[in-house]
Structures are given as C-alpha cells and as structure tokens.
Amino acid sequence: MYRKRLPCTLTLLLLLAGCSSLDGARTTGAQPVNSDGTCNAEAVQNMLGKTATAEQVEQARLHSGAQSVRVLAPGDAVTLDYNSRRLNIDIDEAEVIERINCG
C-alpha cells in the first residue's frame, strides 16, 4: 500500500520544495543558517522520528541552510554525486524520517 502512495508523496514534496522562497521564510522568522546555500544537517537532527510532510521537508531545508533537498525512500535509486548544498532526508515505508545528512 505504501509503495503505491510513496512516489506521489515524494513528487509532491519535491514540487512544493521547489515552489518555496527565502522571502517567505523571512516573514515567518525561519532564516537559513548559511547564506551561501551550504548544508548544515546538524541544525535539523531534531526532526528525526517525525513524519516527512511537505512542510517538515521545507522547514528542514530552510533551517539547514541547504539550497536543495531530496527525500529518499527505501529502494529509491540514488546518485552518488556529493553536493554540499543539498540536504538528504531518508525515510522509511511509513514516511518517518530516519536519517538526515548533507550531500
């Protein structure tokens, strides 16, 4: 059941993350850690164990200072390129955040 819903959920998360702006973050008081877009995963380790909603993913991106974010579910194909401006969020089948790192 989760396998059928997961690709749609991940697509929605990525689309919503792409529609965000830093101006919106400034109005809510959430400002990026690094103005150059370099990722700091330590700043968002408190999100481990939470459900990866579009809002949680975008908050993690903003608070980490990352320029981009990708959500990785079990079985997803992953490129091995390292990007210091990207936040990686690993989730389980129930879409619970298990690991957060940069790269």
Secondary structure as the mmCIF struct_conf table of DSSP 4:
data_model
#
loop_
_struct_conf.conf_type_id
_struct_conf.id
_struct_conf.beg_label_comp_id
_struct_conf.beg_label_asym_id
_struct_conf.beg_label_seq_id
_struct_conf.end_label_comp_id
_struct_conf.end_label_asym_id
_struct_conf.end_label_seq_id
HELX_RH_AL_P HELX_RH_AL_P1 TYR A 2 GLY A 18
TURN_TY1_P TURN_TY1_P1 CYS A 19 CYS A 19
HELX_RH_AL_P HELX_RH_AL_P2 LEU A 22 THR A 28
TURN_TY1_P TURN_TY1_P2 GLY A 29 GLY A 29
BEND BEND1 VAL A 33 VAL A 33
TURN_TY1_P TURN_TY1_P3 SER A 35 ASP A 36
HELX_RH_3T_P HELX_RH_3T_P1 ALA A 41 MET A 47
TURN_TY1_P TURN_TY1_P4 LEU A 48 GLY A 49
BEND BEND2 LYS A 50 LYS A 50
STRN STRN1 THR A 51 THR A 51
HELX_RH_AL_P HELX_RH_AL_P3 ALA A 54 SER A 64
TURN_TY1_P TURN_TY1_P5 GLY A 65 GLY A 65
BEND BEND3 GLN A 67 GLN A 67
STRN STRN2 SER A 68 LEU A 72
TURN_TY1_P TURN_TY1_P6 PRO A 74 GLY A 75
TURN_TY1_P TURN_TY1_P7 SER A 84 ARG A 85
STRN STRN3 ARG A 86 ILE A 91
TURN_TY1_P TURN_TY1_P8 GLU A 93 ALA A 94
STRN STRN4 VAL A 96 VAL A 96
STRN STRN5 ILE A 97 CYS A 102
#
